[in-house]
Amino acid sequence: MSGYRTKGGIVEREHRLSFSFDGRDYSGFAGDTLASALLASGETLFGRSFKYHRPRGVVAAGPEEPNALVEMRKGARREPNTKATVTELYDGLEASSQNRFPSLKFDVGAVNSLLSPFFVAGFYYKTFMWPASFWEKIYEPAIRRAAGLGHASNEADPDRYEKAYAFCDVLVIGSGPSGLAAALAAGRSGARVILTDEDFALGGRLNAERYEVDGMAGHAYAARAVEELRSLPNVTVMARTTVFGAYDGREFGLVERVADHLPVPLKHQPRQRLWRVVAKRAVLASGSYERPIAFGGNDRPGVMLASAVRTYLNRYGVAPGRRVAVFTTSDDGWQTARDCLGAGVEVSAIVDARPEISQQLYDFAVREGVRRFVGAEVVATSGRQALSAMTVLDRSGEAHEIATDCLAVSGGFNPNLYITTHLGGRPKWSDAIHAFTPGSKPSHIHVAGAADGEFSLAGAFRSGAEAGLEAARAAGFEGGRFECVKTSEDAVSLSPLWHVTRSRQKAFVDFQHDVTVFDVGLAKQEGFRSVELLKRYTTLGMATDQGKMSAVNGHAIMAALTGKPMEEVGTTVSRPPHTPVTLAAFAGPYRGKHFQPVRRTASHRWAEAQGASFVAVGLWMRADMFAKSGETDWMDTVAREVNAVRGRVGFCDVSTLGKIDIQGADAGEFLNRVYINGFAKLAVGKARYGMMLREDGFAFDDGTTARFAEDHFVMSTTTANAGLVMQHLEYCRQVLWPELDVQIVSVTEQWAQYAVAGPNARKVLERLFADAVDVSNEALPFMGVKAFRWKGLPARIFRISFSGELAYEIAVPTRYGEALAKAVMEAGREWNIVPYGTEALGVMRIEKGHVAGPELNGQTTAADLGMGRMMSSKKDFVGRVLSTRPGMTDPDRPAVVGLRSVSPQERLRAGSHVLAKGAEAQIENDEGYVTSAAYSPTVGGWIGLGLIRKGPERHGEIVRAYDPVRGGDVEVEICSPHQVDPEGERFHG
């Protein structure tokens, strides 16, 4: 195949563009694709197949292309598996071939072709089985190296991606004849219309054929129609935009390639934009895909779809070869011969597999002097890395070798109906067009044109207009119109041919994955006859084109082998996305620091000024410690902060704990059903610790809930679970008990809250609040709460303790949080108050045996956590029934215990396995694990919490904490979780 430029086409020849492929420089024109520009430069070889590494050339001219996959760009913007047929040419484009070594023309992987008898369908299920020891060291590494086609960049993507939302009355998918007619009809009615097309040039086949519409060239009519649509204020035209999926709620997924046609996106411009469009009605006018014919050597570079040859001729002004032959089963294939001759390209032969053709076609061949074969088949091709000749068997069985460098194949057309299957629609077989058409489909999707099996030009305009008018009326708009257009005639007669049985060379069904007719026969022989099993056994239709060209052919061959009709054999259905969508487009701007919003507490800037370091806790940034000069080890800092709280007084920001405001006449009853312990009778001015379960009976979250009035509670949750708890409560309120008079709202961001803990905590608050509130032990006992006003501000105080010391938590509106932090530190100056972070807080909660995230891991019960006695037997609550299952009440379940290193300075690590003393380090000897560990300056050694089988019964026992990953093997004593102040005298102080 030796392509060249002709005089035709609609590219901008005055605008020349430079690009490179595999390091070689080329030029093309604006309006070219990478494939058309390379074909115009005489290039034949575009890639290698996946399994056999056979040479591959361009087959199609659109997104169905299975062969011409390239790596685009370099460095951080490198993008593999890009179809050259839809890649818009731009100045400076850099592309390279893939799946070859060391070069495209000389690929050592081609040796796989010699091993093809062993690499048949399902070979990976039958080989690499022996010896078993080879799997990890030889087989698996080799398979992983061979997997994949291109190479993604290992660098961070430097481009931006956006997400957007739109609503419309009518979404039109495709801008060919039927799509333009639908958009014009609906748009003229006043309906809000969005017209999309994945191509950069709107018009579909009008740009690729020598059609005449209303006395003008098809592409000129398309340009006029698009101009009118752009002038309508209620119509949005979106080129370079693919509708890749249909979803529930009449929602469609679109990806707009905003800057893929540029070397680098403009400043502030995204590279791609992901759209979620909700449409009352949609018109699917996505056209059809031509299908090839399986015959010997049909994968050789130079064998193309007949419609693709016409596209390159008529749209791009490129002749894919100098001597073109046609192999067809339809009248449409003859149109390729007409267009080639009209462009001055020699046609060496027309091979029509049908036993008879019309007199009109016969007269055309005679008039043009074209060699013709009727009732004949192409059985073989020849040529090393490009087509040079084909072998034709005529109806008498005589062989003819015909020189040709481009073979245009037409085996009929398959409607592009994939969007109709995304919501459960099933295609139906049509004997009239020998293809699957939309069968059952969502009621809000209308189908028009070739997507509905209407292949004539006049029929496409008519069905498109009807679909557009119907969609607009269904959306509430009357008065749309579309005047009938006069079109040139196009022949659509077809007789199907799936496989040339007389071929002796390999006949390929799936070009990219090297699935042959023999492989389909082998699948049938081995019992994989269902189309779903055929797909998975042979990988037919699992390549990057997702079977757009291969699936129906493979299914038809299976139908012939099994003697079943196509409607019984059926076909596979697709899931979104219909065409590949980059992961970056799905992520949009939500990556890096934008993946989740970073939340900072009101005291964040103040803490930074105090030298705090921060750690992400849920979505929040919390101060984890406040290092001082001279402290070279983080453990020194944490020990100082713990000692300060235990010995004097400390200050900690706890604003990130979830805060949920619960109000209503039934608020107490609501909490009673949510928590395992009782809350309905909680006195006003009191707080209570509570635990809630999931519906499956496992512990979900814990925290305190305070009652400020008969109908007003404030719940606190763990930081990490705040959002999940809110979802859970809303589910309970709206679904489980909608009859309860209760309202809930998250107020986490509305209140800044600080803990003041230590023996001198009361003294600090007395100085801070003076007469604003009485914090004496009599007026505010342990678990007491008060709402008051301080300096004109609403404020709350809670007598609760997570550290185990005398402690209070004070809350003010968030905007005053930093001022409160400074005021607390000033009030505590006399007692040398220190700020402390989450590390010190973690040490103190382990010392006190308070459970947290590592223990509330979704696999523990209330009893496992030592709270079984809290579970009320007098009321129902979420999770109560399932919490009584035998497995949940098994006395051998791991339960929380305290752990203490026998040698205090031997480090204990969280995650260590607990083994009996003297037991071998085998999984069957595993008795639990260490959930939390820390160095305790109060105890003077390493301590921890763990979940150990029958743990509460084993206090005093010495066991091993074995950590094979970090080389730890420490003897520890099982003890009470409450290792500091077990009687609670300090927080009652």
GUNUNU-449208 format. One record per residue (C-alpha): residue in three letters; x, z, y. Coordinates in steps of 0.05 Angstrom, whole numbers, plus 5000, padded with zeros to 4 digits. Example, Ala and Ser with C-alpha at 12.3 -4.5 7.8 and 13.67 -1.06 7.14 Angstrom:
BEGIN
ALA524651564910SER527351434979
END
This chain:
BEGIN
MET500050005000SER502949805067GLY498249975124TYR498549675194ARG494749645259THR489349135269LYS486148935335GLY479849335325GLY478150075328ILE476050555383VAL482550935392GLU485750965461ARG491450475454GLU493750605525HIS495151335507ARG500851345457LEU502652005423SER509052205387PHE509152625324SER513452775263PHE512252815188ASP517553105141GLY522553065199ARG521452325213ASP518852105281TYR512551675287SER507551475340GLY500051385343PHE494451375393ALA489551875423GLY483451865377ASP487651795314THR487952305259LEU494552475226ALA492452065165SER490551445205ALA497051465245LEU501251525182LEU497450965148ALA498450535209SER505950675203GLY506050415132GLU506451095098THR503651115027LEU505651784998PHE502352405028GLY503052944975ARG503553164903SER498253414856PHE498054144837LYS499354134762TYR503053494745HIS506153374813ARG503752654810PRO504552244874ARG498352254917GLY495951834975VAL490051865022VAL483351774986ALA478151945039ALA477451985114GLY473952645122PRO473753375099GLU472653165026GLU479952935023PRO483453254962ASN490452954967ALA493152905038LEU494453645049VAL500153815096GLU503354405130MET502154385204ARG506654665257LYS512655125247GLY514455845254ALA508956345269ARG503755785276ARG505255455209GLU498755305173PRO498655035101ASN493554615065THR491154245127LYS487453595113ALA491053025147THR484552635148VAL481253115198THR487453335237GLU486753065307LEU493252745330TYR496653055391ASP503252945425GLY508753345392LEU505053465327GLU509653695271ALA507353645199SER510753675132SER508753525060GLN507954095010ASN508154254936ARG514553864925PHE521953994916PRO526753774942SER522953204976LEU516352844973LYS519252204944PHE523652574893ASP520053174866VAL523153514806GLY516353814791ALA514153124768VAL517253294701ASN510653654687SER507552974676LEU511852904614LEU509053564589SER501853374604PRO499953394529PHE501354144532PHE498154264601VAL491154054583ALA484954444605GLY485255174587PHE492655154570TYR493555804608TYR488656144560LYS492455904499THR499855944519PHE504556484544MET501956934489TRP508357024451PRO512857384452ALA509057914490SER515458194521PHE516457534558TRP510157624600GLU512658084654LYS519857824658ILE518957074649TYR511856804645GLU508457184701PRO514057084752ALA514356344736ILE506856264742ARG506656634808ARG512256194836ALA508455574816ALA501855814844GLY499255564910LEU500554924948GLY503455095016HIS507055665049ALA503856105100SER507956395157ASN510557095148GLU510557195223ALA504857485264ASP500056965290PRO501356905365ASP494556585382ARG488056895403TYR481456825366GLU474556985393LYS467657145367ALA461356905402TYR453756935391ALA448256445408PHE440856355398CYS437055705396ASP430555395375VAL433654815336LEU440654775308VAL442554055289ILE448254015239GLY451753335243SER451852805297GLY451052175257PRO444851725265SER439952235238GLY443252815276LEU443052455342ALA435852255331ALA433952975313ALA437553265373LEU434452765421ALA427452865394ALA427953625396GLY431753645462ARG426653205498SER421253705478GLY424554255518ALA426954655458ARG433654995462VAL438054545418ILE445154625394LEU448353995365THR454654105324ASP459553655289GLU466153815256ASP469153165283PHE472353095351ALA468652435362LEU461052505357GLY457151955323GLY458752015249ARG458351355212LEU456450995277ASN463851045295ALA466150795227GLU461650195213ARG460249535246TYR453049745259GLU448749475315VAL443649935347ASP438949685401GLY443449085413MET449949485422ALA455549705377GLY454050335338HIS459550745371ALA457050535440TYR450050755423ALA452851425399ALA456651525464ARG450251375504ALA446151855463VAL451352405470GLU451552295545GLU444052395550LEU444353025507ARG449853315551SER445453185612LEU439653605584PRO440154325608ASN436954585544VAL441954235498THR448854475479VAL453553975447MET459254265405ALA464453795378ARG470154045334THR465254555307THR463654645233VAL457454995207PHE460455325147GLY454855765122ALA447455945124TYR445756685119ASP439757155119GLY435757235182ARG436256495200GLU443456605219PHE448856085213GLY456456145214LEU460255645257VAL467655575272GLU469655205335ARG476754925336VAL477855035410ALA485254875413ASP487354615345HIS488453935377LEU493654225424PRO500854425408VAL499555115439PRO492955375466LEU492455405542LYS493356065577HIS487456535560GLN484656005513PRO483056195441ARG485455755385GLN478855815348ARG472156145361LEU467556415307TRP460156345325ARG454156705296VAL448056285315VAL440956495302ALA436355895300LYS428855875291ARG429755205256ALA435654785233VAL436254045218LEU441553885166ALA444153185182SER450953255149GLY451052575115SER453952445047TYR460552385010GLU462351754973ARG464451884901PRO470151544864ILE470051244794ALA474251534737PHE478650974709GLY485750924686GLY490851044741ASN485451194793ASP489851714825ARG495451244846PRO496951224921GLY493150624948VAL486650764910MET481650974963LEU474251054975ALA471150415001SER467750775059ALA474451085078VAL477650395081ARG472150185129THR473150815171TYR480550675180LEU479049945197ASN473250025244ARG474550695278TYR482150745279GLY484050005276VAL488350105215ALA488649665153PRO490450125095GLY493549535058ARG495348805064ARG491748575001VAL485448974991ALA481348964927VAL474449264918PHE471649604855THR464449774865THR457849934831SER453649824894ASP452249344951ASP455749824998GLY462449664967TRP461548934987GLN461049155060THR468249385055ALA470248685035ARG466348395094ASP469648875143CYS476548735116LEU475647985122GLY472748075191ALA479048455212GLY483547925183VAL485548315121GLU486247925056VAL481448115000SER484747964933ALA478548094889ILE471748424885VAL470248764819ASP462948954811ALA461249354748ARG453849164751PRO451648614703GLU448248234759ILE448948174834SER444447874886GLN445047144905GLN446847354976LEU453047724951TYR454947154906ASP454446654963PHE458647105007ALA464347124956VAL464146374947ARG463846245022GLU469846695036GLY473746454975VAL474447154946ARG475747224872ARG469947594841PHE468647944775VAL461548144757GLY460148604699ALA467548774699GLU471549414706VAL478249634731VAL481649964672ALA488750084697THR493350074757SER500849994764GLY506150174815ARG511250734817GLN509451124880ALA504450644908LEU499350154881SER502049454867ALA497049164818MET490649314779THR488249084711VAL481048834706LEU477248734642ASP471748214652ARG465148224614SER468247814558GLY473848324549GLU479347884578ALA484548254619HIS486648014689GLU492448314728ILE491348254802ALA496448424856THR493748904907ASP496449474950CYS489749794967LEU483849874919ALA477350074953VAL472750434904SER465350554912GLY461650944859GLY455651144901PHE454251724948ASN452652464940PRO448452784995ASN452153345031LEU446953865016TYR451354485009ILE448254875067THR441554845032THR444355234972HIS447355815010LEU440856195010GLY439056054937GLY436555334941ARG437454904879PRO438954154882LYS434753674842TRP436853024809SER434252374836ASP434251764791ALA432751334852ILE439651454884HIS443151734822ALA445152364859PHE442953074872THR438353174932PRO435853814965GLY430654134919SER428254834935LYS431055025003PRO429755535058SER423455385097HIS427055395164ILE431954845144HIS429854115151VAL434153575119ALA434852865146GLY438752225134ALA443852135080ALA443752895067ASP436652785042GLY438352155003GLU436251665058PHE442351195060SER439750625103LEU441250635177ALA434050525199GLY431751055150ALA436951545177PHE434451465249ARG427251525227SER428152145183GLY432452475236ALA427252375290GLU421752645245ALA425953255226GLY427653395299LEU420353345321GLU417953775263ALA423254305277ALA421554325351ARG414054395336ALA415454955287ALA419355305342GLY413455225390PHE415154585428GLU410753975431GLY411853315468GLY418453115438ARG419552375429PHE424451875400GLU423451135409CYS424550695348VAL431250345350LYS432949665324THR438749685275SER442849205234GLU441249185160ASP445449535108ALA444849445033VAL444050064989SER442849804919LEU446650214867SER447950254792PRO452050874773LEU458650844736TRP462051514724HIS467551334676VAL470850694652THR471050834578ARG475650254563SER481350564603ARG487550794566GLN491351104624LYS489651794650ALA483051774687PHE482452334738VAL476152684758ASP479153224803PHE485252934838GLN488153574867HIS487853994803ASP489453414756VAL483053484716THR482052864673VAL476352564634PHE480052804572ASP479853524599VAL472253474607GLY471753224535LEU476153794511ALA471654294547LYS465653994511GLN469354024445GLU471154754454GLY464054964475PHE464855014550ARG459054544564SER455254914619VAL457354654687GLU459355354707LEU463755434646LEU466454734654LYS468554904724ARG472255524704TYR475355264640THR478154624671THR478554844745LEU474254234761GLY471754314833MET475954934846ALA481054594892THR481054614968ASP475654074971GLN471154514927GLY468753934885LYS466053504942MET468752874907SER469453114836ALA463853584815VAL458153104805ASN462652604768GLY465053144721HIS457953384708ALA455552674695ILE461252564645MET459253214610ALA452052974609ALA454252324575LEU458452704524THR452853184506GLY447352664509LYS443353064560PRO440052794624MET443152994690GLU437053404711GLU438253844650VAL445753894658GLY444954074731THR450554214780THR454154804810VAL451955074877SER456555274933ARG457455924971PRO459655965043PRO464355775073HIS462855045061THR469754845086PRO475855295094VAL475655785152THR481956145173LEU482056895162ALA484156975235ALA477556665257PHE473657175216ALA477957735245GLY477257465316PRO480357925368TYR479858525321ARG487058575297GLY492959015314LYS490859525366HIS484259155374PHE482459225300GLN479059875318PRO478060175387VAL483160705404ARG479861335428ARG483561835470THR481162535485ALA480262795556SER486763185551HIS490862595526ARG494762485591TRP495863225599ALA498463265527GLU503162675540ALA506063055599GLN507263655554GLY511463225507ALA506263135452SER506962625397PHE500462315371VAL497462115305ALA491461685290VAL485762105261GLY479861655246LEU479061255310TRP482161795353MET489261935376ARG490562675368ALA496663085388ASP500163265323MET505563705355PHE508863905421ALA516363875410LYS520964275456SER528064115476GLY532964365424GLU528064275366THR531463755321ASP526663795263TRP519163715265MET518364315219ASP521664745271THR516464535322VAL510664655274ALA513365335254ARG513965545327GLU506865335341VAL504065695280ASN507866335297ALA505366305369VAL498066255347ARG498866805294GLY502767255342ARG500067105412VAL495166555429GLY494865795423PHE490765225451CYS488464605412ASP484164005430VAL478663935377SER474363435416THR474962925360LEU470763315312GLY464062975305LYS458463275349ILE451263095333ASP445563345376ILE439263485334GLN432663645368GLY425363685350ALA420164145322ASP422463995251ALA429964015266GLY430964655225GLU427164375165PHE431263725171LEU437864115167ASN435064525110ARG434263885070VAL440963605090TYR445364215076ILE446164565009ASN445165245043GLY439365475086PHE438765315161ALA431365375176LYS431966115191LEU438466095229ALA437666525291VAL438266235361GLY445166375388LYS448366335319ALA452565825282ARG453165735207TYR458065375162GLY454664845119MET456264325068MET452463695052LEU452463284989ARG451762544976GLU445662324937ASP449962304874GLY451363044880PHE458663014904ALA460963374966PHE460362935028ASP462363325090ASP462664025118GLY462464355186THR458764855229THR451864765261ALA449765195321ARG442665355343PHE441665365418ALA434065375417GLU428365375367ASP428364615368HIS435564475387PHE441764465342VAL448764185350MET452363975287SER459863895279THR463063445227THR469963245205THR473362735251ALA474062215197ASN466962265172ALA463362315239GLY460661605236LEU458761645163VAL455062295173MET451261995230GLN449161405186HIS447161885131LEU442862305178GLU439461685206TYR437961455136CYS434962135119ARG430862145183GLN428261425181VAL427761295106LEU427161945068TRP423162375115PRO420061955171GLU414462465178LEU419162995207ASP419263095283VAL426663045294GLN431362625336ILE438862575330VAL444362285374SER451862285370VAL454962665429THR462162665406GLU464562285467GLN460162685515TRP463663355505ALA470963565509GLN472164165464TYR478164625457ALA480065175409VAL483365805437ALA486066205379GLY490366815368PRO490267575378ASN490067475454ALA484666935454ARG479267395482LYS483767625539VAL485166905560LEU477766735561GLU475867365599ARG480767165653LEU478466435651PHE470966555655ALA470767225691ASP463367385699ALA460766705677VAL459866925605ASP461067565565VAL465867435508SER466368135483ASN465668265408GLU458868585420ALA456168025464LEU459267445424PRO460567655352PHE463667215299MET459466575291GLY455866705357VAL454666145407LYS452466115479ALA450765595531PHE452465785603ARG454665505670TRP461765555695LYS463665325764GLY457164945768LEU458464585702PRO454564635637ALA458964955584ARG458465215513ILE462465725475PHE462865805399ARG465966405363ILE468566015303SER475465965273PHE479065435232SER485865765239GLY483566435211GLU485266795276LEU480767085329ALA478466425359TYR473466095404GLU471665375418ILE469565195489ALA466164545510VAL464864205577PRO462763505595THR468363015578ARG469962815650TYR472063535663GLY475963615599GLU482963525629ALA481364035683LEU479064535631ALA485464435591LYS489764585652ALA485365185669VAL486065475599MET493565405600GLU493865735669ALA489466315646GLY493866425585ARG500466405622GLU501167175620TRP500667165544ASN505366575537ILE499966105509VAL502465485474PRO499064825458TYR498964655384GLY497364025346THR494363785282GLU500663945241ALA500364675258LEU492864675249GLY493864385180VAL498864915161MET494165475183ARG488165175147ILE492265145082GLU494365865093LYS487066055099GLY484765605042HIS480065185084VAL478464515051ALA479163865089GLY479663115076PRO484563165017GLU479763624981LEU473363285005ASN475662654970GLY468962404944GLN470362654874THR469263394883THR463063824878ALA461264434919ALA463164854860ASP469864514854LEU471264714926GLY469265444913MET462565384947GLY457965354887ARG454566004908MET452565694974MET447865214938SER440965474949SER436265534889LYS430265644933LYS429864964967ASP431064234955PHE436663854989VAL440063184984GLY444163134920ARG441263754887VAL438463424824LEU444562994809SER449263564823THR446663904760ARG448763354713PRO452963614654GLY459263274679MET458463594748THR457764294720ASP463064254666PRO467164894669ASP473464494654ARG472864104719PRO478864164767ALA477464674821VAL480964874885VAL486465394880GLY492265614922LEU499465444902ARG505965794921SER512965574904VAL516366074858SER522765934896PRO520065954968GLN524865434995GLU523464914941ARG519264384973LEU512264274947ARG509263574959ALA502163354962GLY500462874906SER504763224854HIS501863264785VAL500663964756LEU503264074686ALA503464684643LYS510365014643GLY514564684589ALA509764104579GLU512563394577ALA511062944635GLN505762534600ILE498962334627GLU495362714571ASN498563354597ASP496163254668GLU492063864690GLY490763674763TYR494563534826VAL496863824892THR491963614947SER495463925008ALA502264235019ALA506064545077TYR511565025094SER508365675117PRO512466075166THR507366635157VAL508366675081GLY515666475087GLY515665905037TRP512265275012ILE504865344996GLY499164874980LEU492264744954GLY490664384890LEU485264164844ILE486964454775ARG483064484711LYS479865184705GLY483965374766PRO480265994789GLU481366314720ARG488866194722HIS491166604783GLY498266854770GLU500066304721ILE506565914732VAL505965154726ARG510064534745ALA508664104806TYR511663454781ASP512862874829PRO516262284793VAL515861824854ARG519862284900GLY523862644847GLY520363314853ASP519563824797VAL517764514825GLU515265144792VAL509165414829GLU504566004820ILE497065904819CYS493866384868SER487866494913PRO486965944965HIS486666495018GLN494066665025VAL493766965095ASP488867505115PRO484467425053GLU479667965079GLY478367595144GLU480068185189ARG483467745241PHE477767275259HIS472867855260GLY477468225310
END
